[in-house]
């Protein structure tokens, strides 16, 4: 539109022309329109024109009257950058909204150079909340309560900007109530009376603030409990409404409720086993039927999967009231029926049953003499009461009893070819069979009687000095010559000089004092005694005592016969027997005690150190251990049934124990450290030993089965080589705690540790004498290792050996009269014995390898007449006199006193 023709302005003046923006071509920028004046050159733009499309006007200063019009700025008409125009359309001035409501912010803006502006070119802000965002329209719901001045800023591409503002009031919204929520337990839950119930209200919320408190009402009259979580136990059954009340920071509250049910405590079911009965026994492979029932106070009768059968050996057997199994393992089972009710409570019942496997017994018949000629043997099997069960006939290859139930049996072999007498057979054996056990190696020895005459002299021939004293022993083995086992043997020596000596023993050698015998000949006889007390004479040997050219006496002998009398009075001539040590023309060279293993020792004759045993005369050397590694330091148990020793077979030094025959070798210590040097307590209940388990060698003690090891010494130095006093109250040992090896003694509990020796050289390897008065030991105080002995308090040390070679490892005989030791005096280590005073040294072993570390088997004091009184205390050696009565007080017991009423006559 143009101004009316003839309109006159007084220059300078502003001319405003109007236009309709909607009529503009689409490509025309409405903000870049200018007022033009008609001139000689055509339409000329006025530089200071301002276009406002919002008002539909263009304004410019004009110089005077002329013709004007609105046209776009010519492209080649340059003008300075012009600020954009902005029109704030919403909110309207003075608007009022509630807090949290969404307010629409709307504006339009344009620029002469950029055209219409949008997006980031329009920025909104509040004088209370700061920047609100960009673009138009813009919804805002986060305005704070209060009066706001809302401003929109339009910025063109050259950074020129223009603002528009309006006012707005935001009224604060009222506080909303919080929402209470019980997340546990679930509504309708069921609990047991007295059960602790956990309540959780931590899921409660407040939309316009925060929750400041939770309060629980459990509905049973108990005091409310505060907290987001709580626990409560209902003492009585019933249905309860639980209410949670929460409060927000504006003081508003909200509640939530649930209902729970509390029931009386569930009672477990009762299970009953009807079959099998407790203690039933079944053969292996039998079908065993298990029957049972169960009732529950709440659920009534339980059936099916609620009933479960198990075995402590085989595990699950099945479910239900009637279950069968034919695959039960051999052994004793605890069968359990477990009943489970609907609430998971269980009740059970148990019975024991045994499944017996097919047990068996087998062994061989062996004999100890080559002259036995019997052809067959009957072996009888009896129950533990002696009632016969089975009999087998066997040659010497072996016998067996099979398909036996477990239990106790007696196995007794007898001679089948010469009834009714069981001759030369070892006693029957009692055995106990576990279910399915196969007992093999139950061997029996048909005893060939052994007759042995010997003297206790160390040289050959055995020469007895006239006027001297020596003992000649008759050893007779008479096991089971008669139907009943022999309980004791007795013997007598008949001599022309009328010096007859009568002795009694228990299958042991019997002894005669031959000091006063004249040169002549006589008869040795012995009796065996059956279990009924019947004595049956057995003529054994005719012997003679001869004078030698030097005036000494030798013992010789000629076998005459060996016979006994049967219970029916008939004479049984014994044909199968062996004679040891009795010669026709030579003197005897058999040491007393050679009938048993008296020594155990260590030797490397087989390539490495092993444990051997031998008799007191050095014969019968037998290997007990057989390992590729070291076995040494053997120690007899007091009863002679076991040997403790050190072995490296498990990778390090451990203390082992085995039976005296080498069987049942068992690790007692089983420790990663070195354990060695075992020593039995006198009663055989404990073993002292040396262990490095606490960092260095110390003395320990343990039970004889290896249990309850206890440390006795704690010096920090090496302590070792323990030996017990005979009464078991003290232990002597070697210690380096004072700078070198010395002998110490302590109580058996480790207290009162006291030094006995005090030398600048080594004192070690103590050995306590059987009577407790002395201690033998090894010392280097005279320049090399020798055997010494001292009183048990360390006084009066005395040297026993005086050899330039090494003498070590003293061991006392049971009666304290001798010491065994090993010595290298003959070029290498061998076992020797000597009297307790150092005299009478005799070598027992003679090998090119080492024989060393002997231990003398414990024994019982000699008791020639068998009256229970040791020889050293007996006032009558030849006749039993248990009461030791001596009416006239002359020192001779009444039973052997020629006149018990006259002290002058014995």
SEPADREN-822201 format. One record per residue (C-alpha): residue in one letter; x, y, z. Coordinates in steps of 0.02 Angstrom, whole numbers, plus 50000, padded with zeros to 5 digits. Layout:
# SEPADREN-822201
AXYZ
...
//
This chain:
# SEPADREN-822201
X500005000050000
X500585017949968
X500205033950059
X498805044449978
X499405055349841
X499785073149893
X500315067950074
X501595080750131
X502955077050267
X504035089950342
X505795083250325
X506575074750414
X505065063850448
X504665044950466
X503595037050335
X502695020750376
X501945010650239
X500904994950270
X500854978250178
X500054961450192
X501404948450228
X500284934650165
X500324941949990
X502214941449974
X502994928949857
X503634913749951
X505454917549912
X505344935449980
X506154938950151
X504834949950234
X506154957050353
X507204963350205
X505864974750129
X506334993050107
X505425009250065
X505955015249894
X505795032949823
X505455036049640
X506875045249559
X507635049149393
X508505032249394
X506965022749447
X506545016249620
X507935019849746
X507985011049918
X508055020850082
X509455012750182
X508685015250354
X507085006150312
X506424994350450
X505224980350401
X504064972850533
X503134958150460
X502264955550628
X501414972850608
X501414972350418
X502374989050409
X503964996450338
X504625012550415
X505995024050351
X506535042350367
X506135052050208
X506915068250147
X505345076350080
X503905074549965
X504075061849831
X503345045649773
X503725030549888
X503435011849880
X503934995249968
X505104983949876
X506404970549928
X508164976749955
X509124975649795
X510474962449803
X511854974849769
X511234987249898
X512344984750051
X511784990150224
X512504986450400
X511884970350491
X510194973750570
X509564966350735
X508214953250722
X506434956750773
X505584945650907
X503744944250954
X503364935451122
X501664927851098
X501454916851256
X501254916951400
X500264932751406
X500794946651521
X500304943251704
X499784925051676
X499554914051832
X499874895051833
X499984881551966
X501634873552020
X501994858851912
X500874864151769
X501624864251594
X501834882151531
X501944884851342
X503294897351293
X502994903751113
X503804917751010
X504164922450828
X505764930850768
X506564935750605
X508064944550535
X508344955450381
X509834945050334
X509324927550401
X507444927850379
X506394918550504
X507334912350662
X506974896150755
X507774882550861
X509334887750956
X509144905750889
X507734907751016
X508314905851198
X507144906451349
X507594911351527
X506774914851696
X507444927351820
X507074914151957
X507574897751875
X508844903351743
X508924895451571
X507354886051521
X507774879951346
X507764884851162
X506544884751016
X504704888851000
X503534882651058
X504374876151220
X503404867351361
X504084869751538
X503334861151693
X504754864051817
X504534882451856
X504774886452039
X503364894052139
X503424913252134
X503434927952012
X504454925551853
X505034937351715
X505104926451563
X506284932751427
X506564926451250
X508144931551158
X508244930650967
X510014929850898
X510474930750713
X511934922450627
X513044937650655
X512714937650842
X511504952450842
X510084949350963
X508474956851026
X507404951751178
X505604951751228
X504894948551403
X503304944851496
X502844941551677
X502144925351750
X501624919951923
X501814901451977
X500764896952127
X501404883152244
X500474866352230
X499694858452386
X500704843452470
X500144826452406
X499954811252519
X501344797852512
X501004780152450
X501264765952576
X501754748952504
X502054732352594
X503184721852485
X503374707352609
X502544696552663
X501244694252527
X499444697252570
X498654681152633
X500294673052687
X500234659152817
X501474657352960
X501744646053110
X501384651353288
X502974658753362
X503814660153191
X504764676453161
X503924685753017
X504924698652917
X503964714152859
X504624725752722
X503904742952682
X505444750052598
X504504751152432
X503394765352496
X503574782152402
X503084800752399
X502824809452230
X503144827152292
X504384824652432
X505154811152541
X504524798952672
X505154802752846
X504364788652949
X503644770952940
X502554763853078
X501944745753087
X500374739953176
X500404720853180
X498574719353226
X498824708853383
X498794722653512
X500694723653524
X501564740553524
X501844748453352
X503604746653282
X504484760153181
X505594756853031
X505534752952847
X505764734452895
X505254725153051
X505074707553121
X503704700853231
X503234683953304
X501404680553338
X501194670853501
X499454664753458
X498604657453306
X497344668353214
X497054680253068
X497864697353084
X497744713752986
X499434722152973
X499444741052939
X500924751352878
X500764770252899
X502044781552813
X502244800452833
X503094812452710
X504104828052740
X502534838652720
X501614829552858
X500454819852743
X500194801252779
X499744785752681
X499304767952736
X499354750352668
X498654734352744
X498834715552720
X498054700752805
X499084686052870
X498594669752951
X499534661953098
X499304643453125
X499794632253271
X501564624253254
X501644609953131
X501884593153216
X503074580853132
X502424564353070
X502734547753157
X503564534053054
X503424515453093
X504444501453013
X503454485253004
X504784475152912
X506184470252920
X506394467453106
X507864475453195
X509384463953188
X508784453153042
X510154444152945
X510044440352758
X511214431152641
X511974441552503
X510784443252353
X509204440452455
X507664450852414
X507304461552567
X505574469452580
X505374485752675
X503644489652742
X503134504652844
X501804517452883
X501744535552941
X500404546853013
X500404565753032
X499344576053155
X498904588353018
X498944577752859
X498394560852924
X499114545252841
X500614548452729
X500944537852575
X501914537552412
X503354549652393
X503084555752571
X503924539652631
X505754537752587
X506854522552625
X508754524252639
X510264513652691
X511804521152771
X512834509752657
X511884510452493
X510934527052500
X509164528752430
X508154512652417
X506464519352356
X504864527952412
X503174521552471
X502514510252604
X503134494152521
X504884493652441
X506004478952396
X507874477452358
X508954462552311
X510574472452287
X511014477152466
X512884477852496
X513714465452612
X513834472752786
X512774479652926
X511504492452867
X510534505552962
X508874506052867
X507924522352892
X506114526552845
X505894545452834
X504124552752824
X503864570752764
X502234580152791
X501494594152685
X502424607552781
X504104598852762
X504214592052940
X505004574852951
X504964559953066
X505984544153049
X506224526553114
X507724515053093
X508164496753107
X509794487453084
X510004472752967
X511524462952912
X511874456152738
X513134442152751
X514294438252610
X515014421152578
X516454420052703
X517824407152696
X519334400352790
X520854392652706
X522634388252752
X524024375652739
X524744361952846
X526614364252872
X527894354452972
X529524358753054
X530474342553027
X530934332252875
X530624315552961
X528734317752972
X527924304352864
X526044306252894
X524974305252739
X523404315352773
X522644327352897
X520874330252956
X520424348452989
X518874351253095
X517784366953096
X516804370353256
X515714384253320
X516344394853464
X515554382753588
X516544368153517
X515124359653423
X515734351753260
X515154360053098
X516214352752959
X517734342052924
X518924341552776
X520324329352734
X521904336952661
X523684332752620
X525024345552654
X524454356652509
X523044365352602
X521224365552659
X519724377152648
X517974379852718
X516844390252606
X515104397952604
X515174401952790
X514094414952876
X514984427752981
X515324423253162
X516574414853277
X517364398053237
X518644385853303
X519784377653175
X520694362053238
X521794350553132
X522084332653193
X523084317853134
X521884307153036
X522994291853011
X523284287553195
X521664289953291
X521204293853424
X522744303853469
X523114321153403
X524994320653400
X526194334853369
X524854347353318
X524824365753368
X523344371453469
X521704374953381
X521374392953328
X519904404053366
X519404415153220
X518054428053192
X517374430853017
X516604447052961
X515244446252828
X516024441752661
X517774439952736
X518964427452656
X520214422552790
X521744415352705
X523404409752773
X522694401252928
X524144388952930
X524454375153056
X526134367753104
X526264349453146
X527504350953288
X528994339553285
X529564338753467
X531234347053495
X532424340853628
X533874352253665
X535294350453789
X536444365353804
X537664374453916
X537874393053939
X539714394053894
X540304405053750
X541664394053675
X541744377153592
X541964364453659
X541064369553817
X542254365653957
X541684366554136
X543054369854262
X543094358454413
X542394368154560
X541604380854446
X539754383154417
X538784382354257
X537024378154206
X536514364654086
X534784367054013
X533574354453944
X532324362253824
X530854351253777
X529414355853664
X527934344653708
X526504354153628
X524944343553609
X525734326553618
X524214322153720
X522434326553670
X522424341553786
X523654355953766
X525194354853876
X525104367454017
X526844364954088
X528354353654081
X529434346954219
X531064337754216
X532284328854328
X534104323854322
X534524306954395
X536364304654439
X537344291254530
X537964303954656
X536164305254717
X536184323754676
X534454324454596
X533724341154549
X531884343354512
X531284358654417
X529654364354338
X529334377154202
X528044381954071
X528654375453904
X530304383653946
X532074376853968
X532394368554135
X534084370454219
X535224359654325
X536754365254423
X538134353154371
X539504360554480
X539624346054601
X539254331654483
X540524317954479
X541134310054320
X539794297354279
X538204295854178
X536374298154215
X534654300554140
X533694316154098
X531804314454102
X530384326654076
X528524325954106
X527154334154006
X525564339054094
X523864339354011
X522454351354051
X521744339154177
X523324339354280
X523904321854234
X525794319454230
X526494307854098
X528344303754105
X529334305653945
X531064297853944
X532124309053837
X533994306953846
X535344297253932
X536804309153959
X538534307254028
X539774319054110
X541564315154065
X543244321154127
X544424327753994
X546294325553996
X546464343254060
X545364339354207
X543864348754140
X542124341854115
X541154340953954
X539354336453926
X538944323153798
X537384313453763
X536614298853672
X534804298853620
X533884283953691
X532034286753663
X530584298753666
X528974291653730
X527424296253829
X525944287753906
X524194290353837
X522694292953951
X522194274753926
X523864269053996
X524634263653832
X526394269353789
X526554280153635
X528264279053555
X528644295553471
X529494292253306
X529524309553229
X530634321353329
X532234331353315
X533694332753433
X534674348953441
X536344351453526
X536564333753591
X538064325153515
X538844308253536
X540674312753554
X540874331653560
X540524344753692
X539064356753679
X539214374253610
X537454381153633
X537134397253728
X535694397853851
X534174406653782
X534474401253603
X532734394353589
X531944411453554
X532334427753465
X533294437653595
X534004451653488
X533384463353356
X534684473553261
X535034483453103
X536094477252959
X536474482752782
X537044465452725
X535634465352595
X536124481852516
X535234494052631
X534814495152814
X533504482352869
X532874475253036
X533424457453085
X533174446253237
X534284432553306
X534484421153455
X535604425053602
X536984414253530
X536964423453364
X536064409653271
X534404410753181
X534744427653102
X533134431953012
X532644447152909
X531014455752960
X530934471052845
X531224471952658
X531214489452585
X532244498952459
X532524512552588
X533164513652766
X532384503552910
X533364504553074
X533344508653261
X532294493453314
X531574493053491
X530694477953571
X529044480753660
X529094475453843
X528044459853809
X529114455053660
X527624454753541
X528084470153438
X529564479853373
X529544498653347
X530784505553220
X531224520053107
X530834518952920
X531054530652771
X529874520752658
X528584534852650
X529824548152594
X530454554052763
X530904546652932
X529384539853025
X529124528553176
X528364511753127
X527844496453228
X527724478253175
X527384461453254
X528914452053317
X528834441053161
X528904456253045
X527064456352999
X525834471053010
X527104484952980
X526174501053022
X526634519653016
X526294527453187
X526854545553162
X526444550052981
X527184567652992
X528104578252863
X529544580852984
X530864568053040
X530204555853174
X531434543053243
X532264534153393
X530734525253469
X530814519153649
X529404509253734
X528774513553908
X528974499054030
X527114495154028
X527054495753837
X525684508953833
X526764523153764
X528224526253648
X529464540353672
X530244546453510
X531204560853430
X530344572753309
X530834588353211
X529014593453183
X529234609253287
X530814615153199
X532184605053282
X532424588153363
X531424586653525
X530844572053633
X528994567553615
X527894553953686
X526354545953607
X525184531453641
X525774514653576
X524514515953433
X525244532753376
X523864543753448
X524034559153561
X525844564453524
X526474576553657
X528094586653660
X529164584553817
X530704595253780
X530734613153715
X532564618153729
X532804624253550
X534354613153538
X534364595253475
X533634583153605
X533544564553567
X533934546153607
X532614543953745
X532644528953865
X531384525254004
X531744521054185
X531074503654229
X529664510954335
X529114522554192
X529274538354298
X530804545854211
X531604547354039
X533464549454008
X533984557753845
X535404566153752
X535404585153728
X536514598253644
X535744612553744
X537374615953837
X538454616653681
X538884598253660
X538034581553684
X537654577353867
X536524565153958
X534984572654041
X533534565454139
X531744571754162
X530074565954231
X528974556454110
X527904572154086
X529424582654033
X529664591954198
X531244592454304
X532504591654162
X534214588954243
X535944586454169
X536874570554225
X538524572054129
X539634587254104
X541054584553982
X541794594153837
X541574578653727
X540074568853670
X539064558953799
X537574550453717
X536494534853689
X535904532153868
X535164515053916
X534334512454086
X534724496254178
X533244484654218
X533404487754406
X533444506654379
X535064509354474
X536244512554327
X536304520454155
X537444513954019
X537984526753890
X539264530853754
X540624543553786
X542114550353691
X542984556753848
X544424544553830
X544774548553648
X543524537553554
X541764530853575
X541694518353719
X540344510553828
X540204517954004
X539044515154149
X538574527054290
X537364527854434
X535614533954388
X536014550754469
X537554553254359
X538854548754490
X540274536054477
X540474534654288
X541494519254241
X542214513754075
X541744496054018
X542554494553846
X544374499053809
X544554496053625
X545314508053500
X543834505353385
X542084512453402
X540954504253534
X539164510853536
X537294507553564
X537264498453732
X535724487853771
X535414478453935
X534884460353952
X533234457754044
X534094452554206
X535404466454195
X536854454154194
X537454458154018
X537564472153891
X537424470553703
X538274483453592
X539044485353422
X540894487453389
X542044489753239
X543514481553329
X543554467253202
X543584478753051
X541744482753030
X540234484953141
X539654468653225
X538514464353372
X539384459553536
X538854455153713
X539824457053875
X539504455254060
X538854470454150
X540604473654219
X541394473654045
X542114456054052
X541714441053943
X541574450353777
X540874438953640
X540474442653458
X538764436853395
X538784442253212
X540134440353081
X539714448952917
X540694459152791
X539364472752804
X538734482952951
X537794474753096
X537344487753227
X536014495853341
X535534480053441
X534074479053562
X533904464953687
X532184457453703
X531324460253869
X531084444853974
X530404439054139
X531524434354285
X531994415954295
X530864405154403
X531544387354402
X530234379154511
X528754388654438
X528094394954604
X527964413154550
X529524418454648
X531024423654545
X532614413854572
X533524428354653
X532204429654789
X531734411154806
X532254402454968
X532064385754881
X532564384854699
X532124366654669
X530384364354742
X528854375754731
X528674386554885
X527514401054839
X527264406055022
X529164406355051
X528854398655224
X530454396455327
X529964390355501
X531704390055575
X532294405955491
X533874398155422
X533594404855244
X533094387955174
X531244386155132
X530304372855228
X529974362355071
X531834359555041
X532494360655221
X533084343955292
X532454349555464
X531274364655457
X531294365755647
X533184366955668
X534064382355599
X535724373255608
X535154360055484
X534704363855305
//
